[in-house]
Amino acid sequence: MVNKLELVEHVAEATDTSKAAATAAIDAVLEGITMALKKGEEVRLVGFGTFSVKKRAAGVGRNPATGEEIQIPESTSARFKPGATLKAALNKTK
């Protein structure tokens, strides 16, 4: 697993910039993606993938412990579909 700090270090090294500049760049990208998704827009990064929003309708579920019916509220979640270049990179034989 790669965490944000490791990603910042990688970006700083790859772009020959400071960790502060890399952090600001990563934060700006994530904020841009978040803002677009909040508006219901897709974010397409050609070759990498597409971020989109999926709405899930409200429904009825059951509490597994008691069997009691519960109302599940409508929700919105983010989805990611990998692009062709990313798929190819992940499936490349070594």
N, C-alpha and C positions, 0 to 999 in steps of 0.2 A: 504494500500500500504506500502511496506517495501522499504526504500531507502538504499543506499550503507552504510551510517553511521550506520543504525540499523543492517544491516547484519554484518558489522565489529564488532559491539558490541556483537552480538550473537556468532560469531565465536570465539572472544577473550574469552568470558566467557565459552563457551563449551569446548574449548581446553586449558583453563587455561594459556593463553599467553597474551602478551600485545596487545593493539589496533594497534600498529605499525606493529607487526608481523602478525596480522590477516589481516591488510590492504595489506601488501606485498604478503601474500598468495593468497588473493582474486584477487589482480591485476595480479599475475602470472597465475592463472587459466584462467582469462578472456583473457589475452594476448595469452595464448596457444590456446584457442578456436578460437580467432580471426585469429591467424596466420594459423591455419589449414583450416579454412573456406576460407581465402584469396587464399589458394592453391587449393581450390575446393574439399577438403577432408571432410569427415563426422567425427563428434566427437560423439562417443557412450559412454555414461555413463550408464552401465548396471543397469537396474531398475529405473533409473531417466529419461533418454530419449536420443534422438539423435538430434544433431544440424546438419543441412545440408544447402547447397547452392542451390538456385533456380534461374535460369536465365529466364528472361522475354524478349521475342522478341520485337523488335521495332514495332511500329504500328502507326496508324492514329487515332486521337481523335477529339473531337469538343469542342471548347470553349463554355460553357453553356450560357455565357452572350451574345455572338455575333453570335454563330453558325458557326464561322470560323473554318476550318480544321486546326489542329495542328499536328506536328510530335512528337510522344512520343518516346524518345530514348530507346535503349536496356538498361536493368538494371539487377542488381543482388541483391538478398535479402537473408537474413538468415531465415531459418525455424527451428521450434522445434517441435518434435513429442514426447509426453510424453511416458515413459516406463510403463510397467505393475505395478511395485511397486508404482510408483507415482500415477497412475490412481486409484489403489486400496486404497491408503491413502486418496485421495481426495473424493472417493465415499463411504468411511467407514461410517456407521451410528453411531451416537454418543450414 
